[in-house]
Structures are given as structure tokens and as C-alpha cells.
Amino acid sequence: QDEVLKQSALHPKPAGLCLQYGTAGFRTNAKQLDHIMFRMGMLATLRSKKTQATIGVMVTASHNPEEDNGVKLVDPMGEMLTPAWEDYATQLANAEQDDLARAVKEVIQKEAIDMSREANVFVGKDTRSSSPALSQAVIDGVSALGGHNYGLVTTPQLHYMVWCQNTKGKYGEATVEGYYRKHCQAYVQLTKNASNRTDDQKHLCVDGANGIGALKVREMEHHLQKGLQISLFNDGSKGKLNHQCGADFVKVQQKPPADIEINPGERCCSFDGDADRIVYYYTDSDGRFHLLDGDKIATLISTFLKELLTQAGLDLNIAVVQTAYANGSSTLYLENTMKVIVKCTKTGVKHLHHEAQKFDIGVYFEANGHGTVLFSQAAVEKIQQLAEDANSDDTKKRAALLLQSTVNVINQTVGDAISDMLLIEAILAVRGMTVQQWDAMYTDLPNRQLKVKVSDRRVIDTTDAERRAVSPAGLQDAIDSLVKKYRQARSFVRPSGTEDVVRVYAEAETQESADALAHEVSLAVYRLAGGLRLPICPINHSLSHPGTGQARPRFAPES
């Protein structure tokens, strides 16, 4: 207790500041985070003693501007912090200075933590200028109660290493080099099955968002044995983190990052600031921009896996988990053409991850490009048995070996831009597909996203994975009657997780219809949910892309 008081005095809390631990952990202006970091170091140590396992702490604000930072904790299997401990995080963060020791003691007593146990904490950070000092505050918090530090890593790498450490190396070696070796060897194995690839087919433009992902791609490249030829842009040498670049910018603005010249048909992808999201894109011969977001990525991956399971004769169930933001065309294609199970959950990666765990193979992606694939232990064992079975025929054996390499190229702990990139590149190579052929699997329905400022976002309550509003009274009826006016239309509203706004999503057969529907639903929200400010009327045809039917949404869903 004396040590807590002494150390916490070096990281004082500004009086009256209140922050909430959410899906993304804590995230705000870096100047307000020193005390939070110290306290999360202490909480991670308590969590480590409680679980008798290594816990991760990642200092990052992902796709936020450079002046922001944040922190999130990683649980023993590389997953996000369990909800009960999210409450402890909020309590510790908001305890006033002279009440901190009591708040720590309360967690120890409630969880019956044996403080004599050893604690191991891995601390990772991104490339923001505030990250070194803030990660030092985490380490101070760890040492106030006992721990261990990792250095400069992407968020997904930290998740990966925590799982490796806690499975005593069964999932892989708990180092950055171990991460590169495992994923790159699997990529090289997979692409051996791609015949006669030209240098053009191996070429990929990567926008590193001026973040940690760019550094890590550079470090990893030699492990790929020239199996992928990467042109790296926004590598952090001159631009600002996430400024006019990165996955979020590309997704929201529906255009390539600034200062990148891309040739027609050239395959490009963008990471976000901490490299846990990825989107692909290209421009066609008419100069039109085409985005391949999380929905398109999930479709490519699940189609590939389903084909391999059929070839291998393996009876494993495969599902794609989406949110309400998934484009309606992707859902129809997966259900009707591919005959894949599709599940919808609330927005937020932890909800998708949890649902994906219920299947032999669960593919989950948010439209923003955050996602991965989960394989059950039983599925991994069945794939391995078939790959090692001397009596299986050539077709089955080849499919099983491809599945085995696919399992190893994926980081199952969390969405990982680097691992997802290697998987997508391998699938395109093995199937001999161009980015245009991938894009043509289905055509997105035109859509529009808006937000309405309200006095209190809590007046909106939703059900059915946020697709139906249960309050305020009359809102869902209003949405239903508006949707009926348009062909192939749907719309939903949900409260933001971070600010007093209500997010509106609408899609329909044409861009004009999607724009009009979004605007009309916004008016209904304004009228029935205590609106303060209406969004600008979105009916502006210069925003849509001629002939593509793809909207340029002003507002992307939250991470």
C-alpha cells in the first residue's frame, strides 16, 4: 500500500476527470492519460496474479489522430479483457488520488487475489511520440505491484505473444521473430501451390498509415523469400500517423491515401495505425475507385475455406459473423450462393469473436476491416490427421495441407492487418484470382451513414444485434414505413459508444434512394429521440461514384 501511494503520487490524476473503459480500452488526448497508464499497469499485475498467467498491456490509440493515445489490456489467451474486469478498470481509473489504495484493495479482496504470487505483464506500444512516456507509466504501475516489458510491437503481435507465452509455446514462439517465422513460413508453403506467378502478380502496394505496421512489414519482408513484392508507402519517415492515410481514411473517404500514385488495376491495401485493420482497393481503367472492405475480405476467405473443406471431405461447420453494418449484398451472397451460415452480432470485435468461437471455423470481420478466423481445437486436429494420413487420396491430402498452412498463416487471437494481408495474398495466388475478379464476387448495395447529435444517446435502445430499435416509442415503426418506400432497402439506428450521437445506416437499390432513406430516418431520430442537430442533407450526387453505386460515407462505424 505504501508503494502504491508513493508511486501513484508521481502519476497524479487530474481532479474530476472521468473516463470509461470500453471495447477499445481507454482512448483520449495523450496529455490526460499518465495516471490511467500507471493504474492499468497495476490492474494488469492484479489480473496476472489472479489468472496465474501473462497479461498484455498495449499502449495505442489505433486509427485516432497522433495527439491521442490509449491503453487496453489483453487476457491470457490473447483475447480482450473480460467484462467484469472492464468495470474494475473504470473504477481504478476514476478513483481520486487519496482513494486509490482503497480501490486497489477492494479488487484484491473481491477477487481473493494471493498477492504473494508472481506476475508477468507484457507491455507493447505503437510509434506515437507520447507512447514511450506513457508505456513507462504502465511499467511503473506494474513494478508498484511486480512484472516484464516487451517494447515496440503492433497490437496483434502483443495479443499473439501473450497467447504463445500462456500456452508455453504450443501456439508459437513468444517473440516478434517467432511471429514473423510462423506466419511467413505458412505463406511460403501456401503459395507453393500457385503456379507460374509473375512479378506483377506478386506485387502489392501497402499503405502503412505512418504507424507501427509499416516498421513491422519492413522487418518481416526478408522472411517472405521474395514470395511477395511490397511497395511500402506512408512508412512513418515523413508523414503524420493516420493523417490522410490508413484504413479508416480510405474506408470513410472512399479514395486512396493522399500522395500515392496507383496504376489502374494495381492491388493496394491500407493498415490502420496499430495494424489491426486492413482494407484493399484498386482503381479501374476509368479512374474509378473500388474498395474491398471487411465484408469482401470475409467472403473471399470463407469461400476459399469452404472449397478446401469440400475437397478434403471434412465435415466441419463454417460460419461468417458480421454486424448490422455488413452490406446486404454480402449477406445474401454468403447465404444463398455459398450456402454458408451467417450470424449477426452487436458492433464491437469482442461480440464477433465470442460468436465465432461457437463454430468449427468462424470467420469474422467488421466492415471496417477488423477481423480474423478462429479454428476450434477439434477442427485443427481433424485437418492435421487428414494431412498426415498416408491412405488419403491426392486431392484430399492437398486440400488438408492447404488448410494446415492456412491455419498457421492466421493470427487467431485478434484482427491482424499483417496476417490478414498474407492470407488474402495467398488465397488470390492459389486461386489465380485478380483483385477485379475478387471484387466481382458480388456488387455492394449503395449505402449511406450519417449521425444525429442528441441530448442523451441512452434514449435509444436496440435489439436483434442492433438492427431494431425498441425505444423511443414509435421510432422503429417510423423506420419500417420509410424502408418500405424503397427497393432492396434496409436501415437501422444505434447509439454511439463514445459520444452523444445516434448513428444512422441506410442502404437501397440506388445511391439516390440510400441517401434519401438515410436523411428521412435521421429526421425521425431527430424528432423522436431528442435531436439537437441534424446532419447535412446527404443528397449530393458528387459523393457517389459514377457507375459503381458505391457511396462515399461521411461516417464510418466505430471500432
N, C-alpha and C positions, 0 to 999 in steps of 0.2 A: 504493500500500500504506500509506503514512504517513497519507493522508487517511482510508482505511478504518479504521485503528487509532484515529485522533483522533476521528472522528465516532461510531464504534461505542462508544467509552467513554462517550458521552452517552446511549446506549441499552443499558445492560448487561443481560446475560442472567442470570436467577436460576440459580445453580448447581444442576445436577441435573435441571432441568425438561426434559421430553421431550415433543414434540408431533409428530403425523403429518399430512402434507398429504393430504387425501382429496378426494372428489368436491366437497365444499363448501369446499375450501381448508383453512385453519386456523380453528378456531372454539372459543372457551373464554371464561372470565371476562376482561373487558376489562383488568383490572389485570395480567394475565400476558402482555400482547401487545406491549408497547412495542418490545422487541428484535426480535420477529418482524416487525413492520411495517418497521422500519429495514432488516432483511435482505431482505425481499421487494421493497423499493424497489431494492436493489442487484441482486437477481436479475432483476427486470423490465428493468433497464437492460442487463444482460448479454444477456437474451433479445432485446431490441430491436437491439442491436449484431449479434447472431448472425443474426437474420432480416432485418435491414435494413428493419424495419417498425415501426410504432407498436404498443406493447403496453399493455394496460389493467391497472390495479390497483384493485379495488373493496374498500372498507372497509365491511363489513356482516356481520351475523350472521343475516340473513333473518328467519325466524319464531321465533328464540330469544328468551328474555326480555331486557329492556332492559339488564340489568347485563352481559350477554355482548357480545362483538364478534367480528369475524373478518376474514379477508382472502382474496381469491382473485385469481388472475391471468387475464387474457384474452388469447388468442393473436390473430395478425394478422387472421384472417377473422371475428373476433368469437366464436370458439369457445373451449372450455375449454382450459386448459394441457395440452400434450402429455404423456403419461405419463412419458417419460424425464426431463422437467424437474420433474415432481412429486417424483421422487427427489432431485433437486438441492435443491428447496425444503426437504425434510425434513432433508437433510444440513446446509444452511446454518442452518436454524432451531435445530438441536440442537448445533452446534459450540460448544464452550466459548469464553469470551471471547478467551483468548490463542491460540486455534486458528482464529479466524475468517478472518484474512488468508490463511492457508494453504488453507482450504476454498474461498474465492473464487478463488484462484489455480488450484486444481485444476479448477474448472468452466471457467475461461478456457482452460486447456491442453487438457482433454478435448474441448472443442467448437471448438478452434482459433479463438477469437474475436479479431478485429482490434480492439484497444481504441482505435484512433485513429478508428474510425467514430463517426458521430453517433448519439445515442439519443433516441428520443421515447417518453415514457410519459405516458398519461392516467391521472390519479388521481381516482376518484369516491368519494363517501361518502354514508352514509344519515344519518338525523336523530338517532341515539343521542347522548347527551351526551358519550360517550367518543370519538366519531368525529373531531372537529376535531384533538385532540391526536395521535390515532393516525395520521390521514392526514398530519399534519405529520412524523411519524416516517418514513412512507413517502417523503415528499418529501426528507427528509434523506438517506435511503438512495439515492435517485435522484441527488441532487446530489453525493453522495460519488463517483459514477462518471459524471454528465451527464444533463437531462430537462424535463417540462412537465405542468401540473396542471389538472384540469377543474372541480372544485367539487361542489356538491350535485346528484347525479343518482341515478335508480333504477339498479339493477344492469343491467336490459335496455337502458337508454339508453346506458350505458357500452359494452356489447357492440356496440350499433348504431353508435356513433360511431367505435369502433376500426375496424370494417369499412369505414365510409364513408371514413375517413382513408386506409386502405390500398388502397382501390380508386380513390383520387383523385377521389372524388365520384360515381363511377358508381352506387353503391348509394344515394346521397343526400348531403345536406349534413351535415358532421360537427359539428353544433351541436344544442343542445336545441330551439331554434326550428325548425331543419330537420327534426328528428324529428316535432314536432307538425304542421308543414305537410304533410309527406308522408303521414302516417297519416290525418290529418283530411280532407285533400282526397279521398283514396281512399274514406273512409267516406261523405262527402257525395255522391260520384259513385255509389257503390253504392246508397245509399238513395233516389236519384232514381228508381230502378226500383220503389220501394214506393209503391203508390197510396193516397192518402187516409189517411195515418196520423193518428190523433187524438193529442191531447196525452197522454192516458193511455198509448197505445201507445209513445210516445217517452220515457215516464218510467222511470227506473231508480234504485233505492236502492243506493248504493255505500258499503261499509264500508272505509275506508282504513287500518285496523289501527293508527291513530295513527302512521303511518310516512310515508316519503318519497313513496309513491304518492299519498297524499291531496294533498300540496302540488302534485304534478305534474298531477293531474286538474284542480285549480283553475286552474293556469297554462294548461292546454290548452283549457279549455271554450270560450273565445270563437272558437277555430278551427273549432268544430263547427257554427257558423252556426245554432244552435237546433235542429239535427237530432237532438239527444239532450238530454233534460232530466234532469239529475243531481241527486239529493238526496244530499249527502255527509255521512256520519256518521263518527265517530272520525277527525277530521281533524287530530288532534295538538294541538288548542288546550287540551285539559284532561286527557285520559286517558293511560295509560302504553302504550308500544309493545307490541303483541301481547297485552295483558292483557285477557282475556275478550272478545277480538275478533280479527278476522283469519281468513284462510282455514284455517289449521291448527286453530284453536279450533272453528270451525264444522264442519269435517270430522270431527274427533275426537269432539266433544261432541254432534254431530247436533242442534244447535239454533242459533237466530240469535244474534248478538252481544248481550251484556248492554246494556240501556238503549236498544234500538232497538225502536220500536213499528212492526210491519209489518202492513198490512191484508191480509186474505185474498186470495190470488191475485196480490199485488204482487210484481213481479220484483226480486230483490235479488242482489247479488254481493259477495264479500269478497276483498280482496287480502291477501297476506302482507306482512310488514314491509318487504321491499325490492322489492315489486311484481313478482316473477317467477312468482307463482302466483295462480290465481283459481278460485273455486268459485261456483256460482249456487245459489239456493234460493228457496222460497216456502212459505207456509202455506196449507192449503186451508180450505174453509168450516167444517170441523170442528175447526180449530185444529191439524191435524197438520202436522208439518214435513216438507218434501220437499227432499232435497239432489240437485243436479245436479253431479256431480264431474267429474274429468278424463275418465272413460270416456264420460259423457254428452256432454261437450264434443267429444271426438274423433268421436263418432258423428254429431253434428249437422253438424260441419264436413265430414267425409268424404262424407256423404250429399249435401250441397249441391254439393260439388266434382264428385262422380260424375255427378249430374244435369246439371250445366253441361257437362261433357266429352261426355256423350251428345248433348245439344242441339247442341253445337258440331261434333260428328262428329270429335272429335280422338282419335286412338288413342294415349293416354298411360296408362302403368300407375300405379295409385294404391294405396298400402298404408297400413294403420294399424299403428303399432308400439306395443305395450303391454308391461307387465311382468306377472309372475305375480299381482300384486295386482289386476289388472283383473277386474271382476266377470264371472263366466262367462256371464251373460245378454248382456253387451255383445259378447263374442267370438262367440257363436252368432248374434246378430242381424246383425253385420257380415259374417260368413262365409256364412250361409245365406240371409238376406233380401236384404242389399245386394250380395252377391257381391263383396266387397272382400277383397283379400289381407290377412291379419292375421299379423304376426310378433311373437314374444315375445322379450324380451331380459332380461338381469340388471337388477336395480334400480339406478338411477343415471342421471341425464339424459345423461351422455356416451355411455352404451351405446345409448340410444334414438336420439340424434342421429346416431350413426355408422350405425346400421341404416337410418334414414330416408333417408340420403344415397344409398342403393343404388337408389332408385326415381325415376321422373319426378316424382311427387308423393308425399312421405312425410309423413303426419300422425302426430305422436307426442305422447302425453300420459301422464303418470303419474296414477294415481287421485287423488293429492293436488292436482291442478290445475296442475301444471307441464308446459308443452308448447307446441309451435308447429307450423308447417307448412313443409316445405322443398320448393322447386321447383328442378329441375335447370335448367341453362342452356338445354339443348335444349327443355325444356318451355316456358320463358319465351319463347324465340324463336318456337316454333310458335304460341303464343297470340297474340303480337304480330303475326305475319304474317297470321293469320286476321282479327284486329281491323282491320288496315289493308287487307285485300283488298276492292277495290271490287266484285268479282264474286260475293262470297259472299251467300247469301240472308239475309233479315232475322233469322230465328231463330238461325242460326249466328253472325251478326255480334253480336247482342245477347248471346248466351252468351259469346262471346270477349271482349267489352268488360267484362262482369261478371267474368270470370276475371282480366282485366288489373287491374281495380280491387282484386280480392281479393288478388292477388299484392302490391299496393302497401300494403294495409292491414295486412299481416302483417310482423312483425319476425322474419326468418328466422334471426337469429343465436342466439336463445335463447328460452325461455319468457318471456312478457312480459304481465303482467296487463292493462295499458292497451291494448295492441294486440289481445290476445285478446278483451277486452271489446268493442272496436269491431267486430271481426269477427263475434262472436256476435250483437250488436245488429243489425248489417247483415243477417245471414242471417235472423234472425227477422222483420225488416221486409220483406225481399224476398220471403220465402215466406209472409208473412201469418200467421205462427205465434204462438200464445201459449206462455207458459212451460209451461203444463199439457200442451199438445199435444206439445211437445218432450219433456217428462218421460215421456209415454205411448208413446214410440217402442219401449221395452221396459221390463220390470219387473226391477229388480235382484233377484238371489237374496239371501236373508238371509245375513249373514256375521258373523264374529267374529274379532277379532285379540287375541292375548294375548302375553305374553313370559315366558320362564322364565329365572331367574337361574342361571348355570352357572359352574363354576370357571374354564373356559377355552373361549371361544367357538370356538376353532380346531379343536376336535374335530369340529365339523360341517363337512362338505364337500358341496357340491351340484353338480349338473349340469343340463342341459336348461333353461337360463335360470332356475336356482334352483328348478325345480319338482320335482326328485328329489334325495333325499339319498343320497350314496354312502358316507358314513361318519357316525357309527359303524355298525359292522356290525349288521344286524337292524332299524335304525330305519325304513328305507323299507318293509320288509316289514310292520312293525307298522302304519305309516300306511296302507298299501294295504288291510290287512284291516279296519282301523277305518272307512275310507271306504266299503267295501262294505256296511256296516250301514245306510247312509242313502241316501235317494233324491236324485238330482241333486247328489251331494256331491263335493267335492274338498278337499284340504288339502295344505299344504306348510310346511316349516320352513326358516329361513335364519338364519345368524349375523348379529347386528347389526354394522354397520360401525364403531360408535363405543364400544360397551360390552360387558361380558361377559354378554350375554343372548342367548337364541335367540328369534326372533320366530316365532310360530305363526299361520297364517291358515287358516280353515276356512269353507266355505260349503255350504249344503244347501237342501232344498226349504222347510223351515220354520225359524223362528228357534230353536225348541227344539232341533232337530237340529243346527243350526250351532253353538249353544252347547255341546251335549253333545260333538260331534265335536272342537271346539277344546280342550275340557277333557281329553278322552281322549288326544288327540295330545300335549298338554302333559305328561301323566303319562308317556307313552312317552319323551319328550325327557328328563324328569327322571330316569327310570330308566336310560336308555341313554347319556346324554350328560353325566353328572356334575352333575346338578342340585343347586343349593344351596337354592333357594326356589321353591315352586310359586306360580303366580298364584292369586288368589282365584277360587274356582269361579264362572264367569261366568253360571250358570243363574239369571238374575234377570229375571223377565218384565217388571218395570217398566222395564227398559232398552230393550225393543223398542217400536216404535210401533204401537199397535193398528191392525190392518188394512193397514199399509203393508208389513209384512215387512222393514222396514229396521232393521238393528241400529244400536245406538249403540256403535261400537267404542271400547274403552278406549285402544287404542294404534294410532297411525297409522304407516304405513311411513315410513322415513327419507326425507329429501330426497335 
